[in-house]
Amino acid sequence: MPTKNIFAGFGLRSQFVNLIYQELMKRDFVSYADILALHYKRPKDYYKRISLDSEPGNGELKKAFPEVLKALRKASPECIEDNGQSKGKAYRYVGKDDDPLAEERKAVVQKSVEDYVAFCKASAGILPASWFSSFFENTQMLLDTNREAKEGEVRICSGLEQNLTNIDLLPVFYKAITNKKVLCFAYQRFGQEPFTLIFHPQFIKEYNGRWFVFGEADREPYQAYNVPLDRIVGEVSEVSDVEYIPAPKGFYQDFFNNIIGVTHEKGAKVEKVVIRTNTEYQHGLLLTKPLHHSQEEVLPFGEHDGQWYGEVKLMIEPNRELRGRILLYGENLEVISPQFLREQMKDVLKKQLVQYLDDSEPK
């Protein structure tokens, strides 16, 4: 019967196994408390005051630690020593090999890669076809995927249509970001004449089925210039005589942190936005599918002052994408504050109402 690979599997036990092994390979004494403190990001002496049993993961740790020690001793019987204490016992690796379980770890990594490749094949209905084709060009996997698609064997798909204008440029911009290349292309805003843009692509974002590339440009706004792929006309070429400008570390994480979508509106700042839900179903849906990562429930759905509703709050910059998301839910959501956002929602709804109250025939 084949020996079980201790690194195989998922969940907390597997996380502990990898963490224990990594710490032991540093050749310092490692205790159960050390591993728990690292896993839960506690101070090193945290468990001198708190019992290990108070942590829900301690049971899995008690299984994982002996497994790692047993596997190491099997590879080299004299490779583990302990500190000789009954309370606060710790173990140290003293073997000659700096990575005695390398083959076992490699096997698990290989299996993970194989599983991911299989998922990529199955998810050809989610990824844009051009993206998938670019990265798996001339491979058997692409041939197999195309054959399975023709035979109706695709098992995952997206509700968003990916046959968009210039979707084939996605791999071009991704590779330019990876290889730090400056690009030149013609960009045409809606209703305007195209102009040439020298562009340093830095970040790709999809929102609502549309793809955007952000980067440094040779015209305002220079930083975080936003290019929708479908507004590019003609060929995209590489510029060799311009030095690439990378984004500052963490810039785009901060850039998108306080907004929905891709738009920072002029003068906008982070506001506390309170939204009321008018049905229990809608309230539950909003809790499981939040509008923004900052969303918090501030009032559970129930009877309040003779009315039935619940409320959530967002710490967010109001923009057109936020207004659009709220409007999607119709009468089930109501902006309570800030007042200026409530007035903006009223204005949109009044204009819509006028359109529907107009008795004239549609043109």
N, C-alpha and C positions, 0 to 999 in steps of 0.2 A: 504494500500500500504506500503510495507516494507521500512524502512528508509535507505537511501543510506549510505554505509560505506565510510567515507571520505578518508580512507587509500587505498581503492581499486583503481586500474587503473595504468597507466604507464605514463611516460613522466615527463615534468618539473613540472606540477601542483602537481603530486604525490610526487616528490622529495621535493618540498616546504612544503607540508603538514607534512611530516615526520620530516623535519628540524625544522619547527615552533613548533611542538608538543614537540620535544626533548628539545628545548631551553626554552619553557615555563615551562616544568617540573623541570627546575633548580631553579624556583621561583625567577628569576630576571626579571627586565623590559626588554621587547623585542620589538623592532620596526621593521618596514618594511626594513629600511636601514640596521639593524643588520643582518637580514636574507639574504639580497642580498650580503652583504659583506662576510658573511660566505660561501655562495654558490659559489661566484666567487673568493673566497680567496683574498679579498681586505683588506686593512687596516681598522680598526674599524671606523675611522673618514673619510673614503674615500668620503662618500656621503654628507659631509658638503661642499665640493667644487664642486661636480658633481651631476647633477640632477638624481634622480632615473629613470626618464623617458628615460634616455639615454641607459638604459639596456634593451635588448630585452626581458628578462624574467619578467620585471616588471608587464606586463599585467596578466601573470599567477599568480604572487604573490598576486595581488589585488583580485584574485578569491579565492586563497588558504587560506589567513589569516582569512577572515571572516568565512570561513567554519570551521576552527579549533575552533575559538572563539565560534561560534554557537553550535558546538558539545559539547564543554566543559560546556557551560552554560546550555545546556539541561541536562547534567549529574548532575550539581550542579549550580543552578541559581546565587549564590553569589560568585562564585569561581574566577572571573576575575575582576581586577581593572586596571584603566589606570592612567597615570601620570598627567592627567589634562591639557595637552598641546594640542593646536590645530595643531601646526607645530612640527613635530618630535614626534608625539604621540607614546607612547609605552604601552605595556600591561604586566601584571604580574599575574601569577596563584597563588592563595592563598587558594585553596581548601584543604580539609583534606586528601583526597586520593592521594597517590604519583603517581598513574598511573590510572587515572579514565577511560581511553579508552583502557584498557588492552585487554578486550574481542574483541573489534573491530580490534585491531592490531593483536591479535592472529589468528583471523579468516582469515585475509589477508595472514599471514605467512603460515597457513595451506593450503590455496588455492594455494599459490605459490609452496609449496612442492608437492602438488598433481599434479600441472601442470608439474613440473620438472620430477616427476616419470613417468607421461604419456609420456613425451619426451624421457626418457630413454628407455621405452618400444618400442617406435617408432624408436629409433635410434640403435636398436640391430644390424642393418646392418652396423653401423659405428664402434661401439666398438667391440674389439676382443671377440669372443664367450666365451673364457675362463674367461675373465675379467668380462663380464656380468654375467656368471653363478656363479662365485665365490662370488660376492657381493649380488646376489639375490637367492642364493641356498635355496632350500626347501620353496620357496615362491610361492604364487598363480601367482604373476606377471611373474615369469620365466616360469611357465607352460603355461600361456596365451600367452606369447611372442613366445615360441616354437610352440604352436598350430597355431598362426597367421602366423608365418614364413612358416610352412608346407602348409598352405592354400593360400599362396601368398599375404598376407595382409601387409607385411612390406612396409613402406612408405618412408623410408630414407635409403640411402646406401652410401658407400664410393667407390671411384674408386681404392683405394689401397687394394690389397689382404691382408687379415689379417690372413690367414692360414699359419703362418710362424713357423719355427722351434723354439721350446721353448716359443711360445707366451703364453702358459699356466703358465709360471713363472711370468708374470706381476703382478698378485695379490700377489704372494709370496714376491716379492721385495717391492711392495707398503706397505704391512703390516709390513715388517721388518723396513722400513723407519719410519712408523707411530709409531711402538712400540720400536724403537731404539734397534734393534737386530743385532748382528754380524753374518754373514753367512760364510760358507765354501763350496767351490765347485771346480771342475776341470775346467780349462779354456784352450781352445785350439785355438791358433792363426792359421791362414791359413798356411798349409804346415809345421806345427811344432808339436812337441809332447805336449800333455796336461801337465799342472802343477797345483798344488793345490794353491788356493788363499784364504787367510783370508780377508774378505771384509766387510766394513762398508757402506752399501748402503745409499745414501743421496739424490739422485735426479734421476728422470726418464725422458728421452727425446725421442721423436719419430722424426726421420728425414727420409724423402723419403721412407716411408713404413717400415723402420727398427727401432727396439726399442733398446735403450742403457740405461744402468744404470751407474751412476757416483758415486764415493765415495772414501773413504780412504782405501788403500790397504797395505799389508805387503811387498810390493816390489815397486820399482820405476816405474812410478812416484807415490809417495805415495798419494798425494792429487789430486783429480779430475781424479782418475783412471777410464778409460773408458772400460766398458764391454758390447759388443753387446750380446744380449740374445742368438742369434743363435750360439755363440761360446762356450756356456756352455755345458759340457758333464757330464752325470751321474746325481746323486742326489745332491740336495742343502740341507745342514743341518745347524742347528743353533749352534753357539758357545757360551756356557754359561760362560766360564771362562775368557773372554776378554771383557773389558769395551768398550762400544760403543763410537765412536768419531763422534760428530755431525759436520755438516758444519757450518762455521762462517755465521752469519746472512747476507743475501744478496749476499753470495759468488757466487752462480750459476747464479744469475741475471747478475752480472758483468762478469762472465766467458763467457756467451753466447752473451753478449751485442754487441760485435764488430765483430762477425763472422756469416757466414751462415753455418748451419749444426752443426757439433760437433768437428771439428778439429782445433787446434791451431798448425800451422806449426812452426818448429824450426826457431827462429830468426825473425819471422814475427812481424810486428808492424802495427798500424793503418795508412792507406794511404788514400789519396784523389784519388779515382778511378773515372775517367770520361769515360762514355760509350755513344757512338753515336748510335742513332736509324736511320735506313735508309728508313723506310716507315712511313707514318702518322698513319696507323693502329697499327704498332708495338709500336710507341711512345705512343699512347693512351693506349694501353694494359699495357705498363710498368708503366704508371702513376696510373692505377687502380689496378695493381697487382705488386707492387714494389718488387725488389729483396731483399731489406733490409730496416729496419725501418729508417735508416739514409738517404735514397734516397731523393734527391731534384732535381727538374727540373732546369737546369741552362740555357737552350736554347730551347725555344718552337720550335716545328717542323715548318719549313718554308724554304724559300730560303736564303742561306747564301753563299756569294762568288760564286754565280752561281751554287751551289749544293743544293739539298733538304735534310735536315736532322734536327734532334733535339739532345739534349744532356741532360744527367742526371749525377749527381755525387753521390758517396757513400763515407762515411767515415768508412772504414772497413779494417780488416786484410785479405789480399788475401789468399785463401786456395784452396784446390782441389774442395771443394763444390761450391765455387764462380765460378771457371773456368768451372765446369760442368754445372752450371745454365746458364752461358753465351753461352756455346756451344749448349745448347738446342735450342736456337733461331736462329742458323745457320747464314746465311748471313745478317740477319736483325739487328744484334748488332755488334758493333766494339769497342774494347777497345782503347781509345785514350791515356790515361795515367793511371798509371806510365809506363815508358818505359819497365821496367823489366817484368811487367805483360803482356804487349803487345807482348814481345818477347816469353814469355811462351805460349801464345795463338798461335802464329805463329808456334812454334815448334810442338805443338799438331796437328795443321791443316796440316803441311807439312807431318808428319808421316801418317796421314789419307789419304792424297792425293796420297802418294806413294803406299799405299795399293790398292787404287782404280785404279791407272794407271798401275799396274802390270797386264800384259796381260795373265799371267798364270792362269790356272783354279783354283778355290777355292779348298783347300785341304779338 
